[in-house]
């Protein structure tokens, strides 16, 4: 066993774990105050559900012996056959339990990413059932395709170092499918729906950025040159994406917003995730800049196409994941990049997109027609915090206010709503607070 590499992987796993609470704060600050706790819980519950499923059968389905290139077998049910002295294959020299823990954190974060698309309007119990099913029949198989020896995308040599396809494209398109089943929020394109706490958004983005070093560099499974390259590229791509987002925002909307800066950072982190170990620092800057520009444009598509992705999961994670996955096909160094590799990257991106969309739509529809996915109209209007959690995010009694009263209920859950969506729903015009 290599003690240094083992410690590195364990620390990286802890950093990735921090990303889920960070995501909760990032999303929680963007929704209206009446459903802020519900948004936090939609991310937090994934830590409970997916952690248990991963030990019971998730790890085995994702990394068990391949069965036809699409899924693992059941040899590691309950982690049987793995002992404290069992090391991973290859040259890593780390305990399998360390790898299990590291990959567990990826499995937890991925369904949590989808929660932002459905903010303000779904039953909490239905959401819990959805992510349990989604992790089982969507995430575990796709993780096997991409990262397990024998998985068909792994064997095709699709480059996805840390999760552009398995995590971000997978979650982004799954969120889109669920949104199409659940429908729009009450008041979408008619009422302004602004973030209730931008400081929480920035705090969440900072925690995500911090944790992402474990997410990306930790995927090298050792303290080595690859992990150092990935860490550097993670930083510079994120920085470039902030600039790209703000440039687009200033030209298109006339302002450099705090929300835009935070959103740009996430877009850059998403885009460099599949590519960072295979490009140099200049290539990472290029990927980040393109991601910032393209994702900033993409978040406005929901107004034109009519789907209500509350917190722009589609525009940031799906689009950012596609940008990083495709661009590495051309920008990869050491003779890897080129037209042939670009074709492989396209196969990886669009096969995951097609599979995840279809299966996610079926799961959401199944839940909707059985136990019901959508919250009741009264609960949605009043706010989901009291309806499902018997709590409120803030106690306004001391100042004579109440959740939902004028001046306390924030009005948006969208990265574009705060700048571009007037009460009429027409994008491109500023609205006074």
Buried (B, 14 or more C-beta within 10 A) or exposed (E): EBEEBBEBBBBBBBBBBBBBBBBBBBBBBBBBBBBBBBBBBBBBBBBEBBBEBBBEBBBBBBBBEBEEBBBBEBEBBEBEEBEEEEBBEEEBBBBBBBBBBBBBBBBBBBBBBBBBBBBBBBBBEBBBBBBBBBBBBBBBBBBBBBBBEBBBBBEBEBBBBBBBBBBBBBBBBBBBBBBBBBBBBEBBBBBBBBBBBBEBBBBBBBBBBEBBBBBBBBBBBBBBEBBEBBBBBBBBBBBBBBBBBBBBBEEBBEBEBBBBBBBBBBBBBBBBBBBBBBBBBEBBBBBBBBBBBBBBBBBBBBBEEEBBBBBBBBBBBBBBBBBBBBBBBBBBEEEBBEEEBBEBBBBBBBBBBEBBBEBBBBBBBBBBEEEEBBBEEEBBEBBBBBBBBEEBBBEBEEEEBBBBEEEBBBBBBBBBBBBBBBEEBEBEEEBEE
